[in-house]
Amino acid sequence: MIPRELEALVQRIRDEALRKKVMELLENPVFKLNGKIYSGLPLDVSPAGLSHHHSYPRGLIEHVVSSANVALALCKSVEKVYKGKVNRDLVIAGILLHDLFKPLTYAVGENGKYGTTELADYMDHLSLIVSELVRRDFPLELVHIISAHHGDHGPIRPRTIEALICHLADMVDSRLNSEVLNAATYLVKRAIGEEMPFLTAKEAFEIVRSKNIKGMDGVIKTVEKIKRKKEVTKT
């Protein structure tokens, strides 16, 4: 079953054929090679990164939804301010699929920390999704968007407006998430003298806001509240 947040984005794709292809891949995000089927963590529990950004449960969902918000805002700016034209179907599909195979490369250890799978020793998530898109005969323009979403650090730079928008949206949200997690981690260490593992972005934003409103006392109280919530969740 597709997480409802992702399904809502799929429904915004107007092209029926493309919408169907994206839906089918999201419903069964597996990779087949040499008669073996590789599956990964469920989309609704997978992180979107191991350390730098969205490195917590459901991080992937948050990253996709937030990146989609940024991407659609950029579409609006291109159209309204610069009078350009953007294929929003391709942008939405690109955002939905760009990190879809990251869960295939992640595993959860006994200590709850994330590591990598055997498949990750041979292929990265970008190579996996591009090869699968080609195998499933997705439009070349969409394959390019996925291939180019790492920008200068990927195999090819964005060469269409849609690819550029997806790359920028991915980069902005990743950076936003990483920076707020870093800020919250610093504040927690300064406030209580120790780190708080498995901090989510929602908790990080709450911690940073508490510092702005009530200083370090606010941080301490917020950290205590978050710890109590985590304890309740465990039980």
Helices and strands as residue ranges (DSSP letters): H 4-10, H 16-27, E 31-33, E 36-38, H 59-80, H 88-97, G 102-105, E 106-108, E 114-116, G 119-121, H 125-135, H 140-147, G 151-153, H 161-192, H 201-234
